[in-house]
Amino acid sequence: MREIAPRIVVDPNVRAGRPVIKGTRVPVDILVGQVAAGLTADEVADEYGVAREDVLAALSYAAKVVANEEIVLTG
C-alpha cells in the first residue's frame, strides 16, 4: 500500500490498484462522482461510511490530477 495523497492510497490488492480512501475499499472516483451528481460531502460520507474529510480529500486529489493532465489536440 502506498499513500499518494493525504487520506488516499493505492494497493494492487485492493480494487485493482485504484485510488481508495485509506483504511477502506471506497474508490476516490465513486466519491467524486457522487458529489458531481449533486450530493453534499456530508451525504456522500454518510452513504459510504467515510469521514467528510475523506470526501474533501478525494475532491482535492481529483482536482490535482486534472490540473496536471496534459491535453494534446490533434487535427
C-alpha positions as CSV (number, residue, x, y, z in Angstrom):
1,M,0.0,0.0,0.0
2,R,1.3,3.5,-0.9
3,E,-0.2,6.8,0.1
4,I,-0.3,9.0,-2.9
5,A,-2.1,12.0,-1.3
6,P,-3.4,12.7,2.2
7,R,-6.0,10.0,3.0
8,I,-5.6,8.4,-0.5
9,V,-3.8,5.2,-1.0
10,V,-3.2,2.6,-3.8
11,D,-2.7,-1.1,-3.3
12,P,-2.5,-3.6,-6.2
13,N,-4.5,-6.0,-4.0
14,V,-7.3,-3.5,-3.3
15,R,-9.7,-2.5,-6.1
16,A,-7.0,-3.5,-8.7
17,G,-4.8,-0.6,-7.6
18,R,-7.4,2.2,-8.0
19,P,-7.0,5.1,-5.6
20,V,-9.1,4.5,-2.5
21,I,-9.7,6.1,0.9
22,K,-7.1,4.9,3.4
23,G,-8.4,2.1,5.5
24,T,-11.3,1.4,3.2
25,R,-12.1,-0.1,-0.2
26,V,-14.0,3.1,-1.2
27,P,-12.7,4.3,-4.6
28,V,-11.9,8.0,-4.9
29,D,-13.8,8.2,-8.3
30,I,-17.0,7.0,-6.7
31,L,-16.9,9.7,-4.1
32,V,-16.1,12.4,-6.6
33,G,-18.9,11.1,-8.9
34,Q,-21.4,11.3,-6.2
35,V,-20.6,14.9,-5.4
36,A,-20.8,15.7,-9.1
37,A,-24.2,14.1,-9.2
38,G,-25.4,16.6,-6.6
39,L,-24.9,15.0,-3.2
40,T,-23.2,17.0,-0.5
41,A,-19.9,15.9,1.0
42,D,-21.8,15.0,4.2
43,E,-24.3,12.9,2.3
44,V,-21.6,11.1,0.4
45,A,-19.6,10.5,3.6
46,D,-22.7,9.0,5.3
47,E,-23.6,6.9,2.3
48,Y,-20.1,5.3,2.0
49,G,-19.2,5.2,5.7
50,V,-16.2,7.6,5.4
51,A,-15.5,10.9,7.0
52,R,-16.4,14.2,5.4
53,E,-12.7,15.0,5.3
54,D,-12.2,11.8,3.2
55,V,-14.7,13.2,0.6
56,L,-12.9,16.5,0.6
57,A,-9.5,14.7,0.2
58,A,-10.9,12.8,-2.8
59,L,-12.1,16.1,-4.4
60,S,-8.7,17.7,-3.7
61,Y,-6.9,14.7,-5.2
62,A,-9.1,14.7,-8.3
63,A,-8.5,18.5,-8.8
64,K,-4.7,17.9,-8.7
65,V,-4.9,15.1,-11.2
66,V,-7.0,17.2,-13.6
67,A,-4.7,20.2,-13.1
68,N,-1.7,18.1,-14.1
69,E,-3.4,16.4,-17.0
70,E,-1.9,17.1,-20.4
71,I,-4.3,17.5,-23.3
72,V,-3.0,17.0,-26.8
73,L,-5.2,18.4,-29.5
74,T,-4.9,16.9,-33.0
75,G,-6.5,17.8,-36.3
